[in-house]
Amino acid sequence: MKIDTAKSATFSEKAKYKVPFGTVSVTKEARELISQALDSNWLTRGKFVQEFEEQFAALFGVKYAVAVSSGTDADALACAVLYDYGARRGDEIIVPALTFVATGNAVLQAGFTPVFIDIQRETLNINPEKIEAAVTSRTRAIMPVHLMGKPADMDAILRIAGKHKLHVIEDAAEAHGAEYKGKRIGAIGDMAAFSLYAAHIVTTIEGGIVITNNPEMAEALRSLRNHGIVGKFEFRRVGFSAKMHELEAAVGLGNIKIFDRILEKRRRNLLYLIDKFKRFEKHFVTIKEEPHEKIGPHAFSIIVREKAGFTKDEFVAHLDNAGIDSRNLFYSIPTQCPSYAFLGKKPGDFPEAEYCSSNGTHIGIHQDIELKELDYVAQVTEEFLRSRGIKL
Ligand SMILES: Cc1ncc(COP(=O)(O)O)c(C=O)c1O
């Protein structure tokens, strides 16, 4: 079954797209498990959630996984674990300026202050050269985001974290299956938070999960998702209500079975489109894969170059008219999200993040997209460039 679940479009809107932004795969096995869960009469967190956590941890090569209600909760709970390690409310967590707004929101929801750092246009990830200058006596963690499934520079991040005794929490929401120097993303920092929203490779429709090799952190996460519970009915942390239920876990268990197939298809699509866009290199910066990494593809980012002679909006309108759905390449959270005005940052403080946001878009490369549709994307892009008088 093919269900398009692009976050902000309605079903009637989506019908118009030949190349939709999102998709979700609910397997036959998931349907059977959902029926079993319904019949079992136990629908809140139970054996399916536990089984899902064990399989997810094994898939990512770590000891523990704690399933929660969303990727945002996964981020927030991972941050809140730091209170067990001496952090105080209002302490700082370093995050990239360009990311889905949930990263910043989660840091705030956990009671910390996000300290935003500019990103690199070519990688879309936090600029490691700018991190150290932002470390203060109140910094507790660095939280890199592997945007679009492209790994952040983890060697540099771990070096700075080690030097200043900071924790590293990976926001791996978009990076299922990504690898950095032979290691799967999620197994590198102290904890990694994943979204299991429908757009991602492993999905429970809505959901999230935190993975770690640290047993105390795993225990704290289990407590935090359930109101800060310890033991039977004692509440010792400022907890969240962020539990996953059995029906979600059933979808996730079915989905893990086809993880390799989805990852392979998305990687095929990504590498194919990277190759197709080489011809347009003078006009767009697109996501690239380096020899030391494997991208766990989320979507395909396209940034209009400075001297392209056309705007992102003109390009996006052309894609839209041709039935190719897209999303803005997120925002520079501190300077382009009005809800963050309280931080007192001003336009120009995060030039690369702001540039990517103002000039960048991203389109789908998910498992229900075939090569002929990617050929179509390339053809529509070529038509657009020719319509602007550009010779290829
Ligand atoms: C980088 C990043 N962090 C956090 C989230 C939040 O995930 P959710 O929508 O499951 O809350 C997302 C969403 O996909 C994301 O892209």
The ligand as an SDF file (V2000), in Angstrom:
LIG
                    3D

 16 16  0  0  0  0  0  0  0  0999 V2000
   16.3950   16.9850   12.6640 C   0  0  0  0  0  0  0  0  0  0  0  0
   15.0830   16.6380   13.3180 C   0  0  0  0  0  0  0  0  0  0  0  0
   15.0100   16.6110   14.6550 N   0  0  0  0  0  0  0  0  0  0  0  0
   13.8650   16.3050   15.2870 C   0  0  0  0  0  0  0  0  0  0  0  0
   12.7190   15.9740   14.5730 C   0  0  0  0  0  0  0  0  0  0  0  0
   11.4440   15.7190   15.3220 C   0  0  0  0  0  0  0  0  0  0  0  0
   10.8390   14.5210   15.0400 O   0  0  0  0  0  0  0  0  0  0  0  0
    9.2410   14.3170   15.2560 P   0  0  0  0  0  0  0  0  0  0  0  0
    8.5600   14.9860   14.1200 O   0  0  0  0  0  0  0  0  0  0  0  0
    9.1040   12.8250   15.2490 O   0  0  0  0  0  0  0  0  0  0  0  0
    8.9140   14.9150   16.5840 O   0  0  0  0  0  0  0  0  0  0  0  0
   12.7590   15.9600   13.1750 C   0  0  0  0  0  0  0  0  0  0  0  0
   11.5680   15.5670   12.3880 C   0  0  0  0  0  0  0  0  0  0  0  0
   11.6010   14.8100   11.4920 O   0  0  0  0  0  0  0  0  0  0  0  0
   13.9630   16.3170   12.5180 C   0  0  0  0  0  0  0  0  0  0  0  0
   14.0210   16.3610   11.1920 O   0  0  0  0  0  0  0  0  0  0  0  0
  1  2  1  0
  2  3  1  0
  2 15  2  0
  3  4  2  0
  4  5  1  0
  5  6  1  0
  5 12  2  0
  6  7  1  0
  7  8  1  0
  8  9  2  0
  8 10  1  0
  8 11  1  0
 12 13  1  0
 12 15  1  0
 13 14  2  0
 15 16  1  0
M  END
$$$$
